[in-house]
Amino acid sequence: MYPVPFPLSPSLWAATAAPAPATETLHNNHHADVVVIGGGYAGLSTALHLAERGIKVTLLEAREIGFGASGRNGGQVIPGLKYDPDDMIKMYGQERGEQLIKFAGQTANPVFDLIAKHNMDVPHLRKGWIQGAHTPAALELALQRAEQWGRHGAPVKYLDRAQTQSLLGTERYLGGWVDERAGTVQPLSYVRGLARAAMNAGVNVYTESPVDSLALQNGKWSVHTANGSVVTSDRVVMCTNAYGGDLWPKLKTTIIDANTFQVATKPLPEHILNTIMPEGHVCSDTRNLLLYFRRDHQGRLLMGGRGPFREPKGPEDWAHLERVMFKMFPQVKGESFEYRWCGRVAVTRDYLPHLHEPAPGLLIDIGCMGRGVGLQTSMGQAIAQYVATDNKLALPFPITSIKPFPLYGLRRIYVNAVVTWYRLNDGGL
Ligand SMILES: Cc1cc2nc3c(=O)[nH]c(=O)nc-3n(C[C@H](O)[C@H](O)[C@H](O)COP(=O)(O)OP(=O)(O)OC[C@H]3O[C@@H](n4cnc5c(N)ncnc54)[C@H](O)[C@@H]3O)c2cc1C
């Protein structure tokens, strides 16, 4: 567990979110059909969809709802995975590959559907995502990506340089493509909305209730929290992602828990705001160390990207993002920054989410990379279906064994070397 205060001061999302639902710390022993560990999108979506099937669920969150990446992210709801459709067919074969393309292509839908269905108090907008290409080679890739998703029926378009510039309000990209399935949410409000929906469906949600051990005895799980309370259950689903620490042996060695940083300006004057993403798109680019940016629902400009592996020491750890914003959007120069915050993503070796079942009745979902808003909401739906039916085909990814990253102990050195290499190759800004 990271010693990060929350709300990480000052966090834009905590300052502008709908209030958290009233929850309590677990102080009793009881039985549930399923215990879900982790109060982010994955855990809450799993719990909600299990409860909707009449299954009795207890969800245990170590800190507060959305304490992990779900309350800190950029709020860009983008479908798809790291891999393009043709790659997915190559990796998984025609039938399984097609299923994965279908799953990956629809991941933004449940986010907007759940917000509507449960009438959540979540600022949101669905105007599409633009991937800006920063080099000629990346532009070629963008063209192929748009073509491949287009072949699978997705509402996507290739954008030339002039179109990209006018939709983004920056001259820094050579072109790109737009995916109209994407959009934005206020991410902390959304995870709180999910918690409220889960509680209304009957899930017992406990916060400030860190699980410190799990044990399987005579086919039943005992889930122990730090204050000595115990929930017994038939099944456990662990959705702790980059914030799970040592709860399950070796699990943390399967991911690199990289920090990603964000800044937000004060609300911009209208004449500037009108020049930036005027149609409400969101953007991330083709760099290895990608930059992602959008407007928020109150007229701020947000920019996210790499940062130090360690926890931040002061505002200087965000200074590179502020410089980038001014270079990319010179019209913003002179405006001041209101919020700086960061969070951890769990990067796996193959950049895909991993599912593990290291003991009977225990399912682990880990590996969120930077696209978890839609993906982890959808994973929760699929996991609930699997837990309820035991049909492995309900899962978009195969269940695999826990395999540590090679040289995990040297990961900081490794990450720093990779970051330096990518920075050189990404070109300056
Ligand atoms: C700064 C940042 C920007 C991002 N931007 C985007 C974006 O724009 N778009 C996008 O799609 N994705 C983005 N992501 C990724 C996305 O936020 C994540 O993929 C997603 O939120 C992961 O959800 P999760 O439920 O799997 O994990 P988390 O939200 O991390 O939840 C895990 C929870 O488990 C809890 N926990 C851990 N250990 C225990 C324990 N022992 N007992 C009980 N509870 C425990 C933690 O406290 C935490 O609340 C970003 C991530 C970060 C960090």
The ligand as a MOL file (V3000), in Angstrom:
LIG
                    3D

  0  0  0     0  0            999 V3000
M  V30 BEGIN CTAB
M  V30 COUNTS 53 58 0 0 0
M  V30 BEGIN ATOM
M  V30 1 C -3.1480 9.2240 -13.2070 0
M  V30 2 C -3.8920 8.1990 -14.0110 0
M  V30 3 C -4.4930 8.5680 -15.2050 0
M  V30 4 C -5.2330 7.6210 -15.9240 0
M  V30 5 N -5.9530 8.0490 -17.0040 0
M  V30 6 C -6.8330 7.1920 -17.5870 0
M  V30 7 C -7.7310 7.6610 -18.5740 0
M  V30 8 O -7.7910 8.8490 -18.9110 0
M  V30 9 N -8.5610 6.7580 -19.1660 0
M  V30 10 C -8.5810 5.4320 -18.8010 0
M  V30 11 O -9.3600 4.6410 -19.3540 0
M  V30 12 N -7.7620 4.9690 -17.8110 0
M  V30 13 C -6.9120 5.8210 -17.1990 0
M  V30 14 N -6.1250 5.3790 -16.1870 0
M  V30 15 C -6.2430 3.9560 -15.7710 0
M  V30 16 C -7.4900 3.7020 -14.9280 0
M  V30 17 O -7.6520 4.7090 -13.9730 0
M  V30 18 C -7.3500 2.3420 -14.2430 0
M  V30 19 O -7.1290 1.3700 -15.2340 0
M  V30 20 C -8.5770 1.9240 -13.4590 0
M  V30 21 O -9.0300 2.9570 -12.6210 0
M  V30 22 C -8.2530 0.6820 -12.6220 0
M  V30 23 O -9.3860 0.3400 -11.8810 0
M  V30 24 P -9.3070 -0.8410 -10.8480 0
M  V30 25 O -10.6140 -0.9430 -10.1920 0
M  V30 26 O -8.7870 -2.0520 -11.5230 0
M  V30 27 O -8.1720 -0.4220 -9.8070 0
M  V30 28 P -8.0940 0.8040 -8.7380 0
M  V30 29 O -8.9990 1.9080 -9.1120 0
M  V30 30 O -6.6620 1.1140 -8.6080 0
M  V30 31 O -8.6870 0.1470 -7.4370 0
M  V30 32 C -7.9880 -0.7560 -6.6280 0
M  V30 33 C -8.5060 -0.5530 -5.2130 0
M  V30 34 O -8.0720 -1.6340 -4.3910 0
M  V30 35 C -7.8970 -1.1350 -3.1010 0
M  V30 36 N -7.0750 -2.0820 -2.3360 0
M  V30 37 C -5.7710 -2.3830 -2.5290 0
M  V30 38 N -5.3600 -3.3000 -1.6300 0
M  V30 39 C -6.4310 -3.5850 -0.8650 0
M  V30 40 C -6.6310 -4.4330 0.2560 0
M  V30 41 N -5.6360 -5.1880 0.7360 0
M  V30 42 N -7.8420 -4.4920 0.8440 0
M  V30 43 C -8.8860 -3.7540 0.3430 0
M  V30 44 N -8.7400 -2.9240 -0.7170 0
M  V30 45 C -7.5300 -2.8310 -1.3150 0
M  V30 46 C -7.2250 0.1980 -3.3210 0
M  V30 47 O -7.3160 1.0500 -2.1990 0
M  V30 48 C -7.9740 0.7070 -4.5450 0
M  V30 49 O -9.0550 1.5610 -4.2020 0
M  V30 50 C -5.3260 6.2700 -15.4740 0
M  V30 51 C -4.6890 5.9050 -14.2910 0
M  V30 52 C -3.9810 6.8500 -13.5640 0
M  V30 53 C -3.3380 6.4180 -12.2860 0
M  V30 END ATOM
M  V30 BEGIN BOND
M  V30 1 1 1 2
M  V30 2 1 2 3
M  V30 3 2 2 52
M  V30 4 2 3 4
M  V30 5 1 4 5
M  V30 6 1 4 50
M  V30 7 2 5 6
M  V30 8 1 6 7
M  V30 9 1 6 13
M  V30 10 2 7 8
M  V30 11 1 7 9
M  V30 12 1 9 10
M  V30 13 2 10 11
M  V30 14 1 10 12
M  V30 15 2 12 13
M  V30 16 1 13 14
M  V30 17 1 14 15
M  V30 18 1 14 50
M  V30 19 1 15 16
M  V30 20 1 16 17
M  V30 21 1 16 18
M  V30 22 1 18 19
M  V30 23 1 18 20
M  V30 24 1 20 21
M  V30 25 1 20 22
M  V30 26 1 22 23
M  V30 27 1 23 24
M  V30 28 2 24 25
M  V30 29 1 24 26
M  V30 30 1 24 27
M  V30 31 1 27 28
M  V30 32 2 28 29
M  V30 33 1 28 30
M  V30 34 1 28 31
M  V30 35 1 31 32
M  V30 36 1 32 33
M  V30 37 1 33 34
M  V30 38 1 33 48
M  V30 39 1 34 35
M  V30 40 1 35 36
M  V30 41 1 35 46
M  V30 42 1 36 37
M  V30 43 1 36 45
M  V30 44 2 37 38
M  V30 45 1 38 39
M  V30 46 1 39 40
M  V30 47 2 39 45
M  V30 48 1 40 41
M  V30 49 2 40 42
M  V30 50 1 42 43
M  V30 51 2 43 44
M  V30 52 1 44 45
M  V30 53 1 46 47
M  V30 54 1 46 48
M  V30 55 1 48 49
M  V30 56 2 50 51
M  V30 57 1 51 52
M  V30 58 1 52 53
M  V30 END BOND
M  V30 END CTAB
M  END
